[in-house]
Amino acid sequence: MRKGILKGFEGSWGSGLGYLLIQDAETQVVERVPCDNGPTVRALNSAFGNAIGEGHTVNQSGFVGQEVFWDYDDMGLTMAGFCPVEEASEELIDAYEGQE
């Protein structure tokens, strides 16, 4: 599990693949995390609001700067999901802090 600050989103409407730009909380490096384009944008909108723009566009001002916990899928290829830090359960925080 990782923690970081959302810095942006890259992707195209028809490709199905997008990249969530996340600045890692420990290294401060901005990573391009592969993700499912549509579901990720809908999740960003659900979590933070105002992420969906007109004409299949992404309103990045709706989520840039937000801090999240996130992780890769079981194969380590794409993002499995994210949770806003402000909404994280104690169990999630303990799991993050208990990692080696």
Secondary structure, DSSP 4 states (H G I P E B T S, - for coil): -EEEEEEEEEE-TTTSEEEEEEEETTT--EEEEEEEHHHHHHHHHHHHS--EETTTEE-GGGTTT-EEEEEE-TTSSSEEEEEEGGG--HHHHHHHHT--
